[in-house]
Each structure stands twice: as structure tokens, then as C-alpha cells.
Amino acid sequence: MHAEQLKEYLNTAIAIAKELSADSAFAADDKLGNGADCVTEVDRYIEKTVFSRLHEIYPTHKLVGEETATERGNEYKATNDPTWIVDPVDGTNNVVHHFQYTGISIGLAINKKPAVGVVYLPILDELYTAARSQGAFMNSQPPPIIRPPVLTTPTSLAECSMVCEHHSDRSEKAVGSRLASFTRLLLDKKRGGGCIQNLRILGAACPNITLVAKDVAEFFWDIGPHAWGFAAAVIILTESGGAVFACAGWWGSSIPESERTLKPHNIWNRRLIAVRFTPNLPRNPGSGRELQKQLAEDVLEIVEDIPYPLDGIH
Amino acid sequence: MSAEQLKEYLNTAIAIAKEVGPAFKDGFWRTGRFSADSAFAADDKLGNGADCVTEVDRYIEKTVFSRLREIYPTHKLVGEETTTECGNEYKVTNDPTWIVDPVDGTNNFVHHFQYTGISIGLAINKEPVVGVVYLPILDELYTAAHGQGAFMNGQPLPIIRPPVLTTPTSLAECSMVCEHGSDRSEKVMGSRLASFTRLLLDKKHGGGCIQNLRVLGAACPDITLVAKGVAECYWEIGPHAWDFAAAVIILTESGGAVFDGAGWWGSSIPESERTLKPHNIWNRRLIAVRFIPDLPGKPGSGRELQKQLAKDVLEIVEDIPYPPDGIH
């Protein structure tokens, strides 16, 4: 897939995202029956509009969207074909509470990997865009917004700010597991914790990942989001110099020490550990990339996996 | 204390907050007097990296105090940085007392996350009467004086109005803001996160099934979210008087309600004594609920619902036995 074609896909996605806005009157339905994950007329309207535009322009491309996938269950095929993956309103819970961290996510995967991504947060007026090997931008500025030397090189979790989510699965197992992981991340080192500098919860995956791309947070760890939560944000982060890995946590697992290695990220696998661009230590080329891996491993040692199955049929 | 006098105190606080705004922004973006090549110490206040202080904190507190001393030489001054240096050994009296947090959310500040600002509150007879919370990076100035309403950038609070502003009748319709804090001992972390777990869990497992929980990293911005109508409630144990003094008067003047936040879960307090206590800014505990419109045809129901939601939270959360701020 050559650069010009990717650029064209990107420009199409940008034009469609800008056409839409999430501030019209709407009704909030309860998707999960517990109030924690609602869907609104706005979600449905936006997804319908985005799909209809994409279908007009690229009739042979596949389309995967949060609302239609949710209605059909997990029964859609994930293939190597160019596949547009859309979350019409990421953070609907934030929308109904008028909390600004919410937006539209339009990603394109080719051979099942992200190639193009647009995350538009209209209330914040922030448009994030990226295409493979063509860099990432926020409102046309390249992230990270903060540069060295102000942008530091963290060498341990104690210097790291993390973004994460509690999710809408409120069963004892999932909430217990997640909050146990958060507890260990926050605890003092002498109690075996990571003593991370702070933990933030904003309520939506895409805005969270943009915080990592902007350098405001050092990393994002989450288990549970779907491909439409990751597809666009991940390419934006990697094009900004960030690193992403698959992240079934190792805490409490039977995986032997020797097999605790980082695996490449897969947007269909509902798990992500993402670390921001890390400048090299002085006179130590490549140390930034090594530190990204080290921090990711430090997190995975402390957090537990939650056994969600893959998105889609592969 | 006359309305005119309170208004004058408020205008003084606003002018001082605006005066230090540029220094705050310089510190945040590392420009001007706090540029990357200047001395900009982030000291580790607690020895665990979780609560740092910077030159910006000290500069802003020094400047605010010096202005207040010039204008009101008989008033008392309590500030985060000077208090931390002298410990909890300051007397709390009925005198007009300015209570200042020069940078609320220093941890956010050093990570360039916008939820951070300056808090200037005035307490008389130990109760908040005037409050200014200025979040310079968001360009949001919150102001309130007792009996005179609350405003954000001149707009009356809450910003969200009925009918868009709903009347929640259970925790399942509520968004809560809270914090994990910088105390990372097993006891405290375990207690806080156990409370969060119960707030989030399904009702059938004895939880509150709260609609969502947000952690933004600083008490004043959190409470402004409640004053605006974006979050239904805020619960926290641990902040100090300088975190609460200004934000609390802003919230109550917007129609919100505040109560003491000592949780009842796991305590030996009998059912009959589980009543809401008035909030006290020195007691380091707060449950705050936003303005709630009355149900149709039911005047007073909004206030009743505020109390009900506060009790629903306190039934689920645990207390953490921090002693009060200051010597009373």
C-alpha cells in the first residue's frame, strides 16, 4: 500500500470526521442493562453516516463499527481486506454527562494492522491524525506536544503517569481483578507495588491514548476495549514515537519467567500496554526504545489478565 | 459580615489569582521565568514521588501571601507550602483566614495535564465565605461569595441547566469524581480501592453500580466538575483545608450540597446514628453532590435526593482515620 494511497484514505477519514458533531439532542439507551454503557441516537446516526460515506467512496472495503457489531454480537469476520473500523462516539458515558473527553474514531486496518487513523475530539477541538510512516499530528502539529528537555526520560514506574479505565463490566471478577491491578500499581515499592506517580481515569479509550501520544501520560494499560477503541488511536501513538504491545498481564499467571516477553500488539485482542515516546538518555542511542520495553514489562509483572476472547472471527 | 465586604474580599482574591496566572502558565509550559534552562526543582515531598512541590508552588504562595498581607494585615494566612514546612502546628481561629493552595494538582502540573490551578479561599468563624479557583490552562475562573451565587467566567453555575441537567434518583445514574491520593501505604490504598470497588460493582453483588468514576488528579478541578453539573458527586478522604476552602463555597453557591465524608462501611456506628453531618473544611473528608432539580410537582425533592445520594455513598465507603487539620 503506497504512501499516496494511505494519504488519500487519511484525508477521506478526516473529511468525514469533521462533517459530524456529537452535540445534537439525543436519547440514551441502556446497552448493558446496568446503566454503565449506554448508546444514544447520536451513536447510531454517526455510525450510519460514516458507513454510508465510506461505502460510497470505497465500495469494496469492509466496515466494522461499534453499534452494528454490538447488534450482531461478535459474529463478523476479520480479514486482510482494507477494513474501516469505527467508533461513532467513544465515551458515550462522558457524552451523557457532558464531560469533554469523548470523540469519533475512524481507523483503517490492512492485513489486520492499523494503517490510517483519525480521532476527533470535537468538544476539545482536537483532531488527531496519522498514516503509516507519515507521522502523527494534532491539529497539524506533530505530537508529542512537549519536547525534550522538558519531555523527560522516565526510568522507572515511579516517574510515570498512567491512564486506564474501570469499564462497564461490573461483575465481581472483572472489577475485583482490575482494581487489584490498580492497587499494586499504586502501592509503595516496599510493599511490592509499582508506586506509579499517578493514575488517571477519563472514561474513554481514544482520548486516553491521545494523552500518551501528547506525552501528558507515560502509559496506558487496559483490558477490555474493542478493535474500534484501538484501531485509530494505536497508529496515532506509534507514529508519534510511542510503543504498543499485547498485554495479557503476568501477575498470578502460570507463565514461566523465561516466557515473559513482550508480544506485538494486535488490535483485535482487546488488550493494550502503550508507552509514550521516550527520548534517549544522553549519549545512549536506542535507550529510549529499551526504556519503553522495560516500563511495559514492569507494568505487566504487576497486572493481571482478564480472559476476554478476541474480537471478530479470524 | 456585609455583602459589600464579602464582595470586596472576592474581588481582591480574583485580582490576585489573575496576577499569578501568567507565572502559573510559564511554569506549566516551561516558558518565561520558568523556562527549561532555569532552576525548576521538583522536590519530592513524601519521599515516594507521588506528591512533589516545585519552585512555582513556592513562588505563587509567596506572592499571594505578600499581596494579602499588604491589603489585610490583620487576617490570618494558611497555605499548603508553608504549612507543610511547619507541620500541622498552626492555630485555627474564628478570625478571617485566607487559605491558599498555590498549585492544586502539582502532579498534573509536572505532567502537563491541564487539571491544575490556584485556589484562594477565605474562612470566617472557620467556615468558607469566599472562594476563587482559577484553572489557567483551561482558562476557567470559578468564583463565589456567601449568599451571592457562584460563577465560571461570569456564567452562573451549574453550567448545565434543566431539562438537560437531569434529576438522578440512584447511584446508577451518577458520575463520581475521586482520587487515589499520595499516601501509598497498604492500609490506605487497600481501603480506598475497596471503596471504589464497591461503588462500581453490580447491585446484585452489593455494589452501588455507579455509572462511572473519574480520577483527574486534583481536588479543586474535581469539585468544579460537580459545580458545573458534569459529575453528580465527589467523595474523598485526605485533602486539606486548602483544597476544600474555595471549591466548597463555589459548589454550595451553585446549589450543591456538602457533608462530612467519613464512610460508614465496616464501622461500628449503629444504623440509627448513620446521619449526615455538616461539612467542616478542616476535617479532611468530603461528600459533595451537585445541584439537583426538583422532580416535577415535588418542591424540595432535589434537596432530599442530594441527601439520599450522599447517604448511599457513605453506606458503601470506608473511613480513613486522618486527624483534622490545624489546632482548634
Interface residues (C-beta under 8 A of the other chain):
Chain A: N34 G35 A36 N93 N94 H97 H98 F99 I145 I146 P149 V150 A158 E159 S161 H166 R170 S171 E172 V175 G176 L179 F182 T183 L186 L187 D188 K189 R191 G193 C195 Q197 N198 L199 R200 I201 L202 G203 L211 K214 D215 V216 A217
Chain B: R30 A36 N48 G49 A50 N107 N108 H111 H112 F113 I160 V164 A172 E173 S175 H180 R184 S185 E186 M189 G190 L193 F196 T197 L200 L201 D202 K203 H205 G207 C209 Q211 N212 L213 R214 V215 L216 G217 L225 G229 V230 A231
